[in-house]
Amino acid sequence: MYDYVIIADTSSDMSAKLRQRYEIEDYLRGIIYYPDGHCESMDLDWEKMTPSEYYSSMKDKKSLYKTASVPVGNITETFEKYLKQGKDILSISISSALSTTYNETMMVADELMKKYPGRTIKCVDSLRYSTALAYLVCMASDKRKSGATLGETFEYIESKKHTIHQMGFMDDLFFLVKTGRLNNFKAFFGTLVGVNAMADFNRKGLSEVIIKAKGKSTAVEMILRYMDETIIDPENQIIFVAHTQRDKYANILAEAIKQRFSPKEVIINQVGMACGASIGPGLCAAFYEGKEISENLAEEKKLMSQLEAELKNRKKLPKAQ
């Protein structure tokens, strides 16, 4: 139907249902190392275990999973499959700040375009991961469906990367201890008072904590307030809510977003094995299109500090008699 295909990778967390809906022809498969030391190619469809089994297993201090970027052989094989069919390729990869996959797709693309003269491969460094990467892939699909050429879709996605926001919370602080990002002392007292680390993407392609909220109700309110100030045209977009073993809060947040913004749709998405290995259990976040992210997240940090101050002042106000 189309003269070019869209290829994501396993860090996109796009389920079979989502890939079918957006006509995503294929994806590149990264490697996962299991706690017992063996490794396998990853899939997006939870063929080896359920999400619950995967994230529950991380409670064991010895059960850490590690991942590796997509092998060059897999990239070559996947790309060639479509080049042989006379198709061009748009490849959208996990942030180069987190993986070498993008650089490897560029290297393979250069070699294969020599082997298949006349064929074109465009590679996008998403500067995103997980459901934010899926968001860009879906946007590329919609653009292609509108009749855009490969070059037009490539330029469109390049222009949109820094408009895709993440805002949510991470509450399993002890998993951060296991991965060396937090010490036991801070995790213990943070958990005791209900600390939720909240982050958005910076322009380097990393998720950066910009505030810490105490309590789930405060965290959800701050997500909504942050979205109020940063989202663009919510009624005409699909908003994703992604989570890692936080079904309850994902549903609460999704319903709150529906009530607040009346988007076309809210899709709840389970974070897959690739990103879940480093995120761990405890994430619940919204992903949406908004204002372009500022340098060093300066504007976003300022905004969140203002929202935090407003909430604190509101709590100090005397109750009405």
C-alpha positions, 0 to 999 in steps of 0.5 A: 500500500505504501512505498515506504515502511516504518520500523521501530525497535523494542524500546517503543513498547508498541503492542501487537494491537497498537502496531496493527492499528498504526500499520507498523510493518516491523521492529528491531529486536534488542537483547535482554540478559536474564538474572541467570545470565542467559540472553535472548532477543526481546519481543514486544508481545510478552511471549516469555512471561507476563508483565506481572511476572516480569516486574514482580521478579524485580523485588528479588535483590538478585533479579536484575535484567540488563539490555543491549542494543539491537545487533547489527545483524538484526538491523541488516536482516530487517532492513534488507527484507523490505529493500528487496521488496522495493520499499524505502525505510523510515527507522525510528530508534530509541534515544542515542543518549541511552543506546547505540541503536541509532548509530548502528542503523545509520551505519547499516543504512549507508552500506545498504543504500550502496547495495540497493541503489535507488532505495532510501533509508531515513533514520531518526534519533527519537531522543525519546524512549518507551511510550514517547518513542511510540508516540512519535512512531504513531505520528509518523504513521498518521503523517504517512497515511495523509499521503506524505512522502518518506522525506516529508514524514522524516522532516515532520518527525524531526521537527516534533521530537522536542514537543513530546512530553512525559509527566508522571511519577516513579514511586519504587525508590528501592528499585533505584537503590538496586540500580545505583541511582539512590542510596538506601537512606534516601529510599527508606525515608522517601518511601516513608513520606510517600515521595514520588519522583516526577520527570520530563525529557530534556533536550539531550534525550534523557528523562530528568527529575524536575520535582518530587511530590509527596503522596499520590493525590498531590502527584496526580494533581501536579501532573494535570496542572503541568499538562495544563500549562504545557499541552497543545490542542488536547482535544485533537490528540491521543494521550498515552498513559504508561505504567510499570505494574501500576494498573490502578494509578494508570486508570486513575490518571487516564480518567482524570485526563479524560475529564480534564482535557477531553482528548480524542482518546486515552490509551493505557500502555504497559512498558515493555521489557526493554525499557522496563529493565531500567525503569523497574516497577513503580512508574505511571506517566502521561505522554502527550504533545505540547510546547517545545521543551526548553534548554536544560528544562529551565522553563519546565523546572520553573513551572513545576516550582511555581505549581509546587508553591501554589499547592503548598500555599493552598494547603496553608490557607485556613479552612472556611468556617 
